[in-house]
Protein backbone atom coordinates (compact mmCIF):
# COMPACT_ATOMS: atom_id res chain seq x y z
CA UNK A 1 0.00 0.00 0.00
CA UNK A 2 1.28 3.44 -0.91
CA UNK A 3 2.31 5.70 1.99
CA UNK A 4 0.12 8.54 0.76
CA UNK A 5 -2.93 6.25 0.64
CA UNK A 6 -2.19 4.92 4.12
CA UNK A 7 -1.83 8.47 5.43
CA UNK A 8 -5.08 9.48 3.79
CA UNK A 9 -6.92 6.51 5.31
CA UNK A 10 -5.43 7.20 8.75
CA UNK A 11 -6.40 10.89 8.63
CA UNK A 12 -9.90 9.98 7.46
CA UNK A 13 -10.29 7.49 10.31
CA UNK A 14 -9.03 9.96 12.93
CA UNK A 15 -11.28 12.73 11.62
CA UNK A 16 -14.31 10.41 11.63
CA UNK A 17 -13.53 9.20 15.15
CA UNK A 18 -13.19 12.78 16.43
CA UNK A 19 -16.44 13.81 14.77
CA UNK A 20 -18.26 10.81 16.26
CA UNK A 21 -16.87 11.46 19.74
CA UNK A 22 -17.90 15.12 19.55
CA UNK A 23 -21.39 14.22 18.38
CA UNK A 24 -21.87 11.78 21.26
CA UNK A 25 -20.43 14.25 23.80
CA UNK A 26 -22.68 17.09 22.61
CA UNK A 27 -25.83 14.99 22.85
CA UNK A 28 -24.82 13.82 26.32
CA UNK A 29 -24.32 17.42 27.45
CA UNK A 30 -27.74 18.50 26.17
CA UNK A 31 -29.37 15.51 27.87
CA UNK A 32 -27.61 16.26 31.17
CA UNK A 33 -28.56 19.96 31.07
CA UNK A 34 -32.17 19.14 30.25
CA UNK A 35 -32.43 16.67 33.12
CA UNK A 36 -30.69 18.98 35.59
CA UNK A 37 -32.01 22.41 34.61
CA UNK A 38 -34.91 21.80 32.22
CA UNK A 39 -33.13 23.91 29.59
CA UNK A 40 -29.92 24.22 27.59
CA UNK A 41 -28.25 27.09 25.81
CA UNK A 42 -26.51 27.59 22.49
CA UNK A 43 -24.70 30.89 22.21
CA UNK A 44 -27.02 33.56 23.57
CA UNK A 45 -30.20 31.51 23.09
CA UNK A 46 -31.79 29.33 25.79
CA UNK A 47 -34.00 26.39 24.84
CA UNK A 48 -36.59 24.85 27.16
CA UNK A 49 -36.58 21.04 27.33
CA UNK A 50 -39.83 19.10 27.39
CA UNK A 51 -40.22 15.33 27.54
CA UNK A 52 -42.66 14.23 24.83
CA UNK A 53 -43.48 10.79 26.19
CA UNK A 54 -42.28 8.46 28.89
CA UNK A 55 -40.79 5.17 27.65
CA UNK A 56 -42.18 2.15 29.51
C-alpha positions in Angstrom: 0.0 0.0 0.0 1.3 3.4 -0.9 2.3 5.7 2.0 0.1 8.5 0.8 -2.9 6.3 0.6 -2.2 4.9 4.1 -1.8 8.5 5.4 -5.1 9.5 3.8 -6.9 6.5 5.3 -5.4 7.2 8.7 -6.4 10.9 8.6 -9.9 10.0 7.5 -10.3 7.5 10.3 -9.0 10.0 12.9 -11.3 12.7 11.6 -14.3 10.4 11.6 -13.5 9.2 15.1 -13.2 12.8 16.4 -16.4 13.8 14.8 -18.3 10.8 16.3 -16.9 11.5 19.7 -17.9 15.1 19.6 -21.4 14.2 18.4 -21.9 11.8 21.3 -20.4 14.3 23.8 -22.7 17.1 22.6 -25.8 15.0 22.9 -24.8 13.8 26.3 -24.3 17.4 27.4 -27.7 18.5 26.2 -29.4 15.5 27.9 -27.6 16.3 31.2 -28.6 20.0 31.1 -32.2 19.1 30.3 -32.4 16.7 33.1 -30.7 19.0 35.6 -32.0 22.4 34.6 -34.9 21.8 32.2 -33.1 23.9 29.6 -29.9 24.2 27.6 -28.3 27.1 25.8 -26.5 27.6 22.5 -24.7 30.9 22.2 -27.0 33.6 23.6 -30.2 31.5 23.1 -31.8 29.3 25.8 -34.0 26.4 24.8 -36.6 24.9 27.2 -36.6 21.0 27.3 -39.8 19.1 27.4 -40.2 15.3 27.5 -42.7 14.2 24.8 -43.5 10.8 26.2 -42.3 8.5 28.9 -40.8 5.2 27.7 -42.2 2.1 29.5 
